[in-house]
Amino acid sequence: MSSRQETPRLDEAARAGWLYYVAGNTQDQIATKLGVSRQTAQRLVSLAMSEGLIKVRVDHPIASCLDLAARLRSRFALDLVEVTPSDPDSSSTTIGIAQAAAAEIEKWLRTPEPIVMAIGTGRTLKAAIEQLPPMECPHHKVVSLTGNISPDGSAAFYNVIFTMADTIKARSFPMPLPAIASSSEERRMLHSQPLIQPTLALAAQADVTFVGVGDMGPQAPLYEDGFITEAELKALQKAGAVGEIVGWAFDRDGKLIDGITNDRVASAPLPSRERSLVVALAMGERKLPGIQAAITRRLVNGLITDERTAAGLLAG
């Protein structure tokens, strides 16, 4: 069989392998989703294993995902795009992209030269960090862009800096602040503290940054996690907010919303996209407007998403 004839078969095998080993589908479910018999689904999963496509992640470039990634990279002038397969029946906003993000983070951590890696917060990033293998990276620095204190004074649940530092044994620099200060004056006072200024300066020097994108709908993470009130969420929505990155709310043009909560966000500004890589990890219909705005305005210059979201971005 020629390599050209073999590629579609391996594509199907890789997709079946992903659905089985990553998404956790049964062979009957895979058969239904791929439109093949159960026996064919079983053979495809076996082929994925025998061809060495399956490790911890599917190690095979699925053609449709590569095509979507290339089109996104070209259309939005992105420096990095990874598109993973979509499970048609899954409503998860982390499955697949968490594994892909972990692979990209691990690649950076494997570099022998010292780097500064900045980290945001959120469900997707937490899921990605949980996929990292134990590593020894004492020559790298990992810095948090956002505060690790919840409104009730407890540790923010989705702040990942401590878990990551423990896993990879790198020097970590948390941001010992609330995610959103009580006033703009308090934020200025907090940022002026000698303990905080070096961390802000280090974040600005990041070589690579990984962040999530939160939506601003009724179940916005900032609201669900107690960082803003319902009245503040409605005010942001009225002002045109469609997404947020480490607390900074922006409209569909990617412009930061004036006032409301943005003048109280204690997070560090996003590192320069001109001299470093800032990668958003995001997928799902609810996040489409926010992702679209972020990549159009170049709030980020890298994206890890799934094929369903990628198609939606290209159709927008």
N, C-alpha and C positions, 0 to 999 in steps of 0.2 A: 504494500500500500504506500502511495506517495505521501510525502509530508503534508501536501495540500489536502489530500483526502483524509489524512489522519487527524488534522487539527480540529474539525468540527466534532469528531468523536471524543477527542480529549477534552474539548470544551464542555460537552455534555457530562463527561465523567467528572471533571472538576466541579461543575455545578452540582451534580448529584452528591459528590463528596462533601461539598460545603454545606448543603442542606442536611446531610446526615451527621457530620462530625462537628459542625459549628452551630447550626440552627436547631439540631436535635430532633429532626423529623424522622419518623419511621419510614421503612421502605415503601409501605402502602401510600403514605402521604407524598413521598417523593414521586412515586409513579403517577399520582393524580396531578401534581404540580407540573411535571414535565410532559404529561400526556403520553406516557408509555406504560407497558405492562409491568407488573410487580417483578417479574423475572428479569426484564430489561433493566429496571431500576437497581436490582441486586447486582447485575453484571456491571453496571456503570460504577457503582460504589466499589466493587472489587477491582475494577480497572483503575480507578483513581488510586487505590492503595498499591497495586502491583506496578504501576508506572511511576511510583514515587511522588505523586502529586500531593499526598497527604503527609504532613508532619504534624505540627500543632495547628498550623493554618494551612489553607489550600495554597500550595506552592505552584500555581499555574495561572498565567495571564488569560483570563476569559476575554475573548475578542470584543464582545459588546461593551464590557467595562473599560477596556483599553480605548475603544473608540470614543466613548462618552468622556473619558478623562482627557483625551487629546483635544476634543472639541471645547471642553470647558477651559482648558489651559489657553487655547488660542483665543477664544472669545473674550475672556476676562483678564487676559495677560497675567495669569497666575504662574508662580514659580514652581509649585508642587501641586499635583492633583492625584489622589488615589480614589478609585471608585470600586466599591465592593458589590457583590451580587445582592439582590433583594430577595427576601422571602415573601412571596405574595400574600401570605396569610398572617404575617407577623405585624404587630403594632409596636414592637420594640423600637426605641430610639437609640439603642446602643449596639444591638447585635450586629456583628460583622465589622462595623467601623471601629469598635473598641479593640478588636483583634488587629485590624490594620494599623490603627494608631499606635498600639503597643509595639508593633514591628518597626514603625518609623522612629519611635522614641528609642527603642533598643539600638537601632542602627546608629543614631547620634551618640548614644552612650558608649558604643564600642570604639569610637574614635580615640586614638592614642593622645591626640592633642587636647589640652584642657579646654573646656567650653563652659559657657554660662547658659543654662537652660531655664527659661521662665515658664511658669505653670499657672494656669488659671484655676477654675473650679467648676464643679457641676457633675451631673450624673454620668455623662459620657466619659469625661476625663477620669473619674473615679473607676469606672468599669475598665478603662484602658490600663490604668496603673495596676489594677488587680491582675492583669494578664502578664505583667513583666516578670521575667525570671530573676532569681537572686543574682546580684552582680556585685563586683567590687570596683567602685568608681571614685576613689578618694581624690582624683585629680580634677574632677568636675565640680561645678557649683550649681545648685538648683535653688531658684528663688521664686517665692510666691508673689504673684501680682496683686493678690487681693487679701483682705483681712481674714483672719481665722477665728473671729469672735462673732457669735450669733447675737441677735437682739437681747436674748435672755441672759447673756454672759457666758453661755456654754461654748465649747469648741464647735465651730461650724462643721456640720456633718459631711459636707461634700468638699471640704478643703483637704487636698491630698498630699500636701507637702511632707507631712511627717511619715505617712505610709510609704511614700516614694523614697524618702531618704533612708528609711529602715531597710527597704528592699534592695537598693542599689549601693548603699554605703557611701553616699556622696555627702559633701558638706551642704547643709541646707540652711536657707535664710527665709524664715517665715515672716509674715507681715503681722505683727501683734497688734492689730487694729480691728475695730468693727468694720464690716463690709461697707456700711453706710453710716456716716456720723450723724449726730443729732442736729447739727447745724453746720453751715459753711465755715463759721468761725472756729468750731471745734475741729473741723477737718484741717484748717490751716494750722491750728495749734499742734495737732497730732503730727502733721507732716514736718513741722519744724523741730521736732524732738531729735536730739543727737543719736538716739537709738534707731530712729526710723530713716533718717536721711541717707546713711550708707546703703540700706536695703533698696531704697528708691533709686539711688544711683546705680546699683548693681543691676536692677531690673532693666534700666535703660540701656545697659551694655549687653543684653542677651544676644547670643548668636542664633538661638532658635527658641520659639515660643509655641506652646500648645494651649489652646483655649476652647471653651464650648461657646455655643450661641444659644441664648435663651429667647423664647418667644415672649410676646407681650399680650397674649390672649387671656381669657378668664383664669387659666391655670398656669399663668406665668410663674416660673421658678422663684423669681424675686418675691412674689406675693405668697406663693405656696409655702416657701421656707421662712416667711415671717420678716423679711428684710424691709418690705414696704407695706403700707396699709392699702386697703381696698380703694380708699379715696385717692391715694397717690397713684395707684395703678390706673384708675379711671382718668386721672388728670394727664398721665403720660399717654394713654390711648387717645385722648382728645387732642393732645399736642402732636399726634401722628406717629408715636413710637411703634415700631414693628419688631424690634429685637434689642437685645442687650448682650454685651460682652464684658465680663467681670464687673457687672453693675452699671456700666456706661450705656444708657439707653439712646437709641438712634432711630431716625425716621427712614422712610423707604428710599431716600436719596443717600442714606449713609451718613447724614449729618447728625451730630449730637444734639439732643433736645436741650433747649435753653432752660436753666433753672429746674424747678420741681425737685427731683432727687439728684440730678447730675451735679449740682453744686455741693452735694454732701457725700458723693462717692469717695471713699478713702482708698480705693485701688490705685495702683501705679498706672500711669498712662501706658498704652500699648507701645512696645518698642518699635523703633523705626522699621518700616517695611522697605525702605530703600537700601539699608545695609544689613538686614537680617531677615530670617524667615519666620513669619507668624502664621501658624496653621490652625484653622478652625476645624473642629470635629463636630459634625452636625448632620442630622438626617431627619426626614419626616415632613409631612405636609404642613403641620403647624409652624414649623421653622422656616419654611420656604421664603416668605417675605424678608425675614431677618437675614438669612444666608445670602439671598439675592442682593440686598442692600450692602452687606458687608463686603462681598467680592466685587460689586460694581464700583463702590467708593474706595476700594482697596484698604479697608480697615484691616483686612488680612490679605496675604498674598499666597496662601496655601490652603487647600481644602481636602479633607477626607470625608467622603460621604458614600451613599449607596446609589445604585443605578436608578432607582425610582425617583429619588430626589434630584439626581443629576439630570434626568430627562425633564423634570419639572423646571429646573433652572434654565435649561436650554430653550424650553417652550415659552418662558416668560419674556 
